[in-house]
Amino acid sequence: MIGRIKQLMFGADEADAPSAAAEDTVAAAAAAVMIEAAVMDGQFDDDERATIARLLAERFEMTAADVETVLAEAERAVENSVELFSFTRVLRDDFDHDDRVHMIEMLWEVAFADGVIHDYEANLIRRVTGLLHVTDRESGWARKRVLERLDIVDGAA
């Protein structure tokens, strides 16, 4: 897994990688972007971690052990990274448009997980929206779906 994170961050060629390894790299990139959103307010709490773990397990059909491995490696990658592009590039290249919109929805769910949407979290989601070539309108719809799912009335969790 650490090799996949390094490939993700430093752009190693994945052309010869097996499909499962490529899927792991995409899962790691998704985890890294979600963790980046979670830490934007200065802390990464248990609710945010649990939300990310659940979203990874659901989206990538991962076992609990695999989720923990990906989370640990993605946390290290986020600590050592100063930019989003390497993570979002993997997602943009691998995901179709609907998957990218779903990724934005996942980010909104992470942002609302601790009960407070911080300006930095919202800003990061706006930046990722652009990097994934998703429209602001689609991001707004994704946010509304999350608000409805979480039963948040006014949007300020």
C-alpha atoms as a printed R data frame, in Angstrom:
    type eleno elety resid chain resno       x      y       z
1   ATOM     1    CA   MET     A     1   0.000  0.000   0.000
2   ATOM     2    CA   ILE     A     2   2.789  2.480   0.795
3   ATOM     3    CA   GLY     A     3   4.098  1.975  -2.721
4   ATOM     4    CA   ARG     A     4   0.733  2.945  -4.138
5   ATOM     5    CA   ILE     A     5   0.674  6.097  -2.026
6   ATOM     6    CA   LYS     A     6   4.146  6.983  -3.307
7   ATOM     7    CA   GLN     A     7   2.962  6.351  -6.869
8   ATOM     8    CA   LEU     A     8   0.037  8.603  -6.158
9   ATOM     9    CA   MET     A     9   2.146 11.426  -4.753
10  ATOM    10    CA   PHE     A    10   5.178 11.224  -7.010
11  ATOM    11    CA   GLY     A    11   3.530 10.186 -10.259
12  ATOM    12    CA   ALA     A    12   5.094  6.757 -10.814
13  ATOM    13    CA   ASP     A    13   3.787  4.988 -13.884
14  ATOM    14    CA   GLU     A    14   0.858  2.670 -13.208
15  ATOM    15    CA   ALA     A    15   0.410  1.424 -16.763
16  ATOM    16    CA   ASP     A    16   1.602 -2.044 -15.837
17  ATOM    17    CA   ALA     A    17  -0.229 -2.139 -12.499
18  ATOM    18    CA   PRO     A    18  -2.928 -4.764 -12.074
19  ATOM    19    CA   SER     A    19  -6.513 -3.567 -11.857
20  ATOM    20    CA   ALA     A    20  -6.754 -4.257  -8.097
21  ATOM    21    CA   ALA     A    21  -3.659 -2.131  -7.460
22  ATOM    22    CA   ALA     A    22  -5.121  0.684  -9.537
23  ATOM    23    CA   GLU     A    23  -8.353  0.473  -7.525
24  ATOM    24    CA   ASP     A    24  -6.311  0.646  -4.312
25  ATOM    25    CA   THR     A    25  -4.573  3.763  -5.603
26  ATOM    26    CA   VAL     A    26  -7.927  5.383  -6.368
27  ATOM    27    CA   ALA     A    27  -9.202  4.443  -2.902
28  ATOM    28    CA   ALA     A    28  -6.053  5.934  -1.365
29  ATOM    29    CA   ALA     A    29  -6.507  9.142  -3.353
30  ATOM    30    CA   ALA     A    30 -10.154  9.387  -2.281
31  ATOM    31    CA   ALA     A    31  -9.164  8.775   1.337
32  ATOM    32    CA   ALA     A    32  -6.435 11.412   1.157
33  ATOM    33    CA   VAL     A    33  -8.808 14.055  -0.216
34  ATOM    34    CA   MET     A    34 -11.436 13.228   2.424
35  ATOM    35    CA   ILE     A    35  -8.823 13.363   5.196
36  ATOM    36    CA   GLU     A    36  -7.590 16.678   3.844
37  ATOM    37    CA   ALA     A    37 -11.167 17.996   4.118
38  ATOM    38    CA   ALA     A    38 -11.491 16.618   7.643
39  ATOM    39    CA   VAL     A    39  -8.291 18.245   8.925
40  ATOM    40    CA   MET     A    40  -8.997 21.663   7.399
41  ATOM    41    CA   ASP     A    41 -10.598 22.847  10.641
42  ATOM    42    CA   GLY     A    42  -7.481 21.914  12.618
43  ATOM    43    CA   GLN     A    43  -8.611 18.559  13.954
44  ATOM    44    CA   PHE     A    44  -9.461 15.090  12.725
45  ATOM    45    CA   ASP     A    45 -12.037 13.732  15.140
46  ATOM    46    CA   ASP     A    46 -13.527 10.273  15.569
47  ATOM    47    CA   ASP     A    47 -16.794 11.183  13.813
48  ATOM    48    CA   GLU     A    48 -14.919 12.353  10.719
49  ATOM    49    CA   ARG     A    49 -12.682  9.276  10.758
50  ATOM    50    CA   ALA     A    50 -15.688  6.958  11.098
51  ATOM    51    CA   THR     A    51 -17.481  8.745   8.255
52  ATOM    52    CA   ILE     A    52 -14.454  8.401   5.971
53  ATOM    53    CA   ALA     A    53 -14.066  4.724   6.894
54  ATOM    54    CA   ARG     A    54 -17.746  4.050   6.132
55  ATOM    55    CA   LEU     A    55 -17.619  5.924   2.831
56  ATOM    56    CA   LEU     A    56 -14.482  4.042   1.732
57  ATOM    57    CA   ALA     A    57 -15.986  0.688   2.681
58  ATOM    58    CA   GLU     A    58 -19.203  1.456   0.798
59  ATOM    59    CA   ARG     A    59 -17.680  3.012  -2.330
60  ATOM    60    CA   PHE     A    60 -14.756  0.623  -2.782
61  ATOM    61    CA   GLU     A    61 -16.281 -2.497  -1.163
62  ATOM    62    CA   MET     A    62 -13.348 -2.787   1.242
63  ATOM    63    CA   THR     A    63 -12.983 -4.868   4.373
64  ATOM    64    CA   ALA     A    64 -12.488 -3.119   7.716
65  ATOM    65    CA   ALA     A    65  -8.809 -4.118   7.717
66  ATOM    66    CA   ASP     A    66  -8.291 -2.727   4.215
67  ATOM    67    CA   VAL     A    67 -10.033  0.507   5.192
68  ATOM    68    CA   GLU     A    68  -7.745  0.918   8.206
69  ATOM    69    CA   THR     A    69  -4.664  0.310   6.054
70  ATOM    70    CA   VAL     A    70  -5.783  2.834   3.457
71  ATOM    71    CA   LEU     A    71  -6.675  5.374   6.146
72  ATOM    72    CA   ALA     A    72  -3.304  5.057   7.869
73  ATOM    73    CA   GLU     A    73  -1.395  5.422   4.607
74  ATOM    74    CA   ALA     A    74  -3.582  8.289   3.419
75  ATOM    75    CA   GLU     A    75  -3.063 10.118   6.711
76  ATOM    76    CA   ARG     A    76   0.702  9.859   6.236
77  ATOM    77    CA   ALA     A    77   0.386 11.027   2.642
78  ATOM    78    CA   VAL     A    78  -1.667 14.062   3.695
79  ATOM    79    CA   GLU     A    79   0.866 14.938   6.408
80  ATOM    80    CA   ASN     A    80   3.666 14.868   3.812
81  ATOM    81    CA   SER     A    81   1.801 16.614   1.007
82  ATOM    82    CA   VAL     A    82   1.445 20.314   0.341
83  ATOM    83    CA   GLU     A    83  -0.958 20.102  -2.587
84  ATOM    84    CA   LEU     A    84  -4.163 18.443  -3.738
85  ATOM    85    CA   PHE     A    85  -3.426 18.029  -7.421
86  ATOM    86    CA   SER     A    86  -1.703 14.621  -7.222
87  ATOM    87    CA   PHE     A    87  -4.684 13.176  -5.356
88  ATOM    88    CA   THR     A    88  -7.397 14.792  -7.457
89  ATOM    89    CA   ARG     A    89  -5.594 13.924 -10.697
90  ATOM    90    CA   VAL     A    90  -5.928 10.225  -9.877
91  ATOM    91    CA   LEU     A    91  -9.628 10.661  -9.148
92  ATOM    92    CA   ARG     A    92 -10.254 12.799 -12.220
93  ATOM    93    CA   ASP     A    93  -8.474 10.327 -14.481
94  ATOM    94    CA   ASP     A    94 -10.086  7.200 -13.040
95  ATOM    95    CA   PHE     A    95 -13.622  8.350 -12.194
96  ATOM    96    CA   ASP     A    96 -16.312  9.118 -14.723
97  ATOM    97    CA   HIS     A    97 -18.259 12.348 -14.219
98  ATOM    98    CA   ASP     A    98 -20.945 10.784 -11.987
99  ATOM    99    CA   ASP     A    99 -18.236  9.251  -9.761
100 ATOM   100    CA   ARG     A   100 -16.559 12.652  -9.443
101 ATOM   101    CA   VAL     A   101 -19.867 14.237  -8.398
102 ATOM   102    CA   HIS     A   102 -20.301 11.412  -5.884
103 ATOM   103    CA   MET     A   103 -16.797 12.181  -4.559
104 ATOM   104    CA   ILE     A   104 -17.889 15.777  -3.919
105 ATOM   105    CA   GLU     A   105 -20.929 14.434  -2.101
106 ATOM   106    CA   MET     A   106 -18.629 12.286   0.037
107 ATOM   107    CA   LEU     A   107 -16.543 15.377   0.851
108 ATOM   108    CA   TRP     A   108 -19.630 17.275   1.975
109 ATOM   109    CA   GLU     A   109 -20.566 14.356   4.208
110 ATOM   110    CA   VAL     A   110 -17.100 14.420   5.792
111 ATOM   111    CA   ALA     A   111 -17.328 18.188   6.271
112 ATOM   112    CA   PHE     A   112 -20.653 17.825   8.096
113 ATOM   113    CA   ALA     A   113 -19.541 14.774  10.134
114 ATOM   114    CA   ASP     A   114 -18.329 16.738  13.158
115 ATOM   115    CA   GLY     A   115 -21.485 18.859  13.239
116 ATOM   116    CA   VAL     A   116 -19.721 22.048  12.123
117 ATOM   117    CA   ILE     A   117 -18.913 23.166   8.601
118 ATOM   118    CA   HIS     A   118 -15.768 25.274   8.767
119 ATOM   119    CA   ASP     A   119 -15.001 27.903   6.126
120 ATOM   120    CA   TYR     A   120 -11.730 26.126   5.315
121 ATOM   121    CA   GLU     A   121 -13.594 22.861   4.694
122 ATOM   122    CA   ALA     A   122 -16.052 24.563   2.349
123 ATOM   123    CA   ASN     A   123 -13.152 26.274   0.561
124 ATOM   124    CA   LEU     A   124 -11.319 22.987   0.072
125 ATOM   125    CA   ILE     A   125 -14.450 21.392  -1.372
126 ATOM   126    CA   ARG     A   126 -14.782 24.307  -3.807
127 ATOM   127    CA   ARG     A   127 -11.165 23.819  -4.908
128 ATOM   128    CA   VAL     A   128 -11.599 20.053  -5.301
129 ATOM   129    CA   THR     A   129 -14.810 20.664  -7.246
130 ATOM   130    CA   GLY     A   130 -12.840 22.645  -9.803
131 ATOM   131    CA   LEU     A   131  -9.943 20.173  -9.903
132 ATOM   132    CA   LEU     A   132 -12.394 17.305 -10.558
133 ATOM   133    CA   HIS     A   133 -14.144 19.295 -13.305
134 ATOM   134    CA   VAL     A   134 -17.453 19.277 -11.446
135 ATOM   135    CA   THR     A   135 -19.644 22.369 -11.671
136 ATOM   136    CA   ASP     A   136 -20.474 24.530  -8.664
137 ATOM   137    CA   ARG     A   137 -24.131 23.753  -9.288
138 ATOM   138    CA   GLU     A   138 -23.474 19.999  -9.093
139 ATOM   139    CA   SER     A   139 -21.525 20.545  -5.876
140 ATOM   140    CA   GLY     A   140 -24.466 22.490  -4.484
141 ATOM   141    CA   TRP     A   141 -26.834 19.657  -5.351
142 ATOM   142    CA   ALA     A   142 -24.433 17.170  -3.750
143 ATOM   143    CA   ARG     A   143 -24.401 19.314  -0.601
144 ATOM   144    CA   LYS     A   144 -28.201 19.413  -0.531
145 ATOM   145    CA   ARG     A   145 -28.404 15.626  -0.848
146 ATOM   146    CA   VAL     A   146 -26.060 15.273   2.127
147 ATOM   147    CA   LEU     A   147 -28.070 17.781   4.171
148 ATOM   148    CA   GLU     A   148 -31.247 15.814   3.442
149 ATOM   149    CA   ARG     A   149 -29.609 12.483   4.231
150 ATOM   150    CA   LEU     A   150 -28.204 13.811   7.518
151 ATOM   151    CA   ASP     A   151 -31.488 15.602   8.310
152 ATOM   152    CA   ILE     A   152 -29.795 18.974   8.694
153 ATOM   153    CA   VAL     A   153 -32.352 21.724   8.199
154 ATOM   154    CA   ASP     A   154 -30.517 25.003   7.639
155 ATOM   155    CA   GLY     A   155 -27.203 23.831   6.208
156 ATOM   156    CA   ALA     A   156 -25.129 25.072   9.121
157 ATOM   157    CA   ALA     A   157 -24.581 21.833  10.956
